[in-house]
Amino acid sequence: MATIRDVAKLANVSVATVSRVINKNGYVNESTMQRVRQAIEQLNYRPNDVARSLFKGKSKMIALFVPDIMNPFFPELARAVEDISNKHGYTFILCNTDNQNDKEIAYLNALLQKSIDGIILVSSTMTTNQVKDMKVPVIALDRKINPDLISVTVNNYEGARQAVQYLKNQGCKRIAHVSGPENISNARERFKGYLDEVRDEEWFHSDFICVGNYAVNEAFEATKNLLKRNPEIDGIFVANDLMGVGVLKAAESLKIKIPNELSVIGFDGIELGNITSPSLTTMAQPIYSIGKRAAEILIQKIEHPNTVIKSEEHKVKLTTREST
């Protein structure tokens, strides 16, 4: 494998000149630059990224931590982060953490050893102290970790209220909720939005709420039990679209017709909801946009550390389909 010294020897220049050409740093006259480039091509030389990162303290790498790569929401989010990373010359690394803090810390330690430049976190288990100890720029995405950390999220509370209001406007009289995990901030916000819309209704009682933990199978089982106990339910607000698929399957297994007997609305706007049968009405997040903004903000903080940047909250949008 060719080294930088081999390139310098073939081009009849110093190692420092080759380094300036590779890093586009400092003046090199055009004819010398051409000789260096020809030598690089002739020798098929590839710069040692590890050595460069050790020398510069930068790796041109960005990592995205996601809790569940099986949830289609996160690959859609990752696509946006990857696109922006590549556009700005950064290598993109995707880490699936399975919602486990020890796994997050293991990834973090490994990446810091490789001089990772910045991290985008989708996490409900990282603590404030753990984030402070990272020593590189960090952006929270999809869910907030602490008020001091820059985050890119959506208006979960208002979106949940809009979802329930929509079901009411569709004529639903008994509206239930399939909630996400209690330890995740966006699930709590969506639950609060639902509760503030129904708590004063004469028909409401706590048995109209069940937990699906953002998992399709858990939502399927929880919804079957919910509808068996409360056959009068005619509307369900589901805290994410993946669980919404489980709810649709639960209704089908009980021979409940959607939307004639039961209306279902989800939250997220993943592509999967568009191809289910019936297709799923949802409060759609601007998934690509929030992933894009998280990456843009992170790169800005990497390249201009003293820049003051505020957290962003984007709006969800009602997307009506066949389930209501």
Summary of the structure (lengths in Angstrom):
residues: 324
radius of gyration: 25.2
end to end distance: 62.4
largest distance: 86.9
contacts: 1101
relative contact order: 0.12
helix: 47%
strand: 16%
